[in-house]
Structures are given as C-alpha cells and as structure tokens.
Amino acid sequence: MRRVVIAGNWKMHKTQAESLEFLQSFLPKLENTPEDREVILCAPYTDLGMMSKNLHGTRVRLSSQNVHWEESGAFTGEISPAMLTEVGVTYAVVGHSERRQYFGETDETVNLRARAAQKAGLTPILCVGESKEQRDAGKTETVISEQLKADLAGVDLSRLVIAYEPIWAIGTGDTCEAKEANRVIGLIRSQLSSGDIPIQYGGSVKSSNIDEIMAQPEIDGALVGGASLDPEGFARIVNYQSV
C-alpha cells in the first residue's frame, strides 16, 4: 500500500533560531494528524543537527536538500551522506529543478546522488519535471520518461520517493491543474516496475489547493515550497481534508 508523504522544502530559508521557533509552533498542530501521513522537513544544512535533537521522539523526519555521491573528498560546498546520517537525517532531495536549472545538475549527477544516498541508508526524494518551453512544445511525456530512465538506473525502487514538479509551476503562483498533475503522475507510475512508490506533486502547493490535489487517486503527497515556511499554513497542508 502506498504511503502519504508530505514534505516541506525550506530552500535557503530559516536560521537555527527561526527553525526552533517554527517547530515550537508546528509540532503541537500534529496531535490529530492521521498516522498514515509521513511528515518531512527539508531544512538547510546548518539547521539539521539542532532540529534533529528537537524532533527526537516526534513523527517528523528530516531531509537534506541535496547530497554528494562521494563519501569524502575535495568537493567544496558539498555534503556527504555520512555527514547527514550522523545528525539524524533520513531523506535527501535529489534533482530539484532549482539544482538542475541554476547549479548544473544533470541526470548523471542526480543518479549518482540518489544511489549514494541509498547506499548510506538515506531515502532519496527524486524530483522530475518539465519546463514551460518543453510543455508548450508537447514534450512533457518524453522529457519525464527520459529523466526517469536516467535518474533511476541502479536505484532501489523499494526505498524511494518521487516528486513530480513541473518547473513552470514552482514559485510562480501557477499551479498545474490537479487533474493534469494526476495524469502525469499516473504516467510516471506506469513506467515504474513497483506500484508502491509514493509519488508527490510539487509546484505552488498551498493550503487553499491541497485538498483538491490530495483528492486525486494517483497523488500520494506533496513537496511544498514557500507554503511550508509558515507553521500554521504547513500544518493545514499536512492535515488536509480527505474528500
């Protein structure tokens, strides 16, 4: 049975003090959250150690926003899997569109990161999605199929979360229609050998549209950006209403 996974990606936001303030407000709002919903916070590296201590014994899991494929080495600015597991991180985002767009990530490096994450015991949250130009050219299906084929080579599908994040809907205020997101996620699922992999939708997810998104049969959760920075708003997303 597929599990529901709601992840908040803070990107380059929140100092340690701000993160602690968030947790103090957010955690009490999970008291009545259904047990079948997995809650993850993808925080900046500097916050992870402090957050791990304050999340001990709670249901919230921690994710990094990236991970390198080597155990150590001369890779300035990168972070190794062991550095993450040491502070209690259990997930790692790989292939986020901003990493691909602004920092030169390729399907090859995304695949290396995903495999290294799994080798260290981390569960990758693999992001795939098309740009506006690719969608307008009718290449959505082709682009995503090619990403999946390259990104998942040698990856253990039993320890994986996939996030469909149409690039044109990230931080733009434009949300992919729920039914269209459902269609594309169904396409992704049809190309996987395992039907139990949770597949999230990401792209301008808000408290005002989460109920409709989660009502779609193929969508197993959400990768939430800006709306995850507010504890009350993110709690509303985590506690979406099943319809």
Secondary structure as GFF3:
##gff-version 3
##sequence-region A 1 243
A	DSSP	beta_strand	4	9	.	.	.	ID=ss1
A	DSSP	alpha_helix	16	26	.	.	.	ID=ss2
A	DSSP	three_ten_helix	27	30	.	.	.	ID=ss3
A	DSSP	beta_strand	37	42	.	.	.	ID=ss4
A	DSSP	alpha_helix	45	55	.	.	.	ID=ss5
A	DSSP	beta_strand	60	64	.	.	.	ID=ss6
A	DSSP	alpha_helix	81	85	.	.	.	ID=ss7
A	DSSP	beta_strand	91	94	.	.	.	ID=ss8
A	DSSP	alpha_helix	97	102	.	.	.	ID=ss9
A	DSSP	alpha_helix	107	119	.	.	.	ID=ss10
A	DSSP	beta_strand	123	128	.	.	.	ID=ss11
A	DSSP	alpha_helix	132	136	.	.	.	ID=ss12
A	DSSP	alpha_helix	140	151	.	.	.	ID=ss13
A	DSSP	beta_strand	161	164	.	.	.	ID=ss14
A	DSSP	three_ten_helix	167	169	.	.	.	ID=ss15
A	DSSP	alpha_helix	178	190	.	.	.	ID=ss16
A	DSSP	beta_strand	199	201	.	.	.	ID=ss17
A	DSSP	alpha_helix	210	214	.	.	.	ID=ss18
A	DSSP	beta_strand	221	224	.	.	.	ID=ss19
A	DSSP	three_ten_helix	226	228	.	.	.	ID=ss20
A	DSSP	alpha_helix	231	238	.	.	.	ID=ss21
###
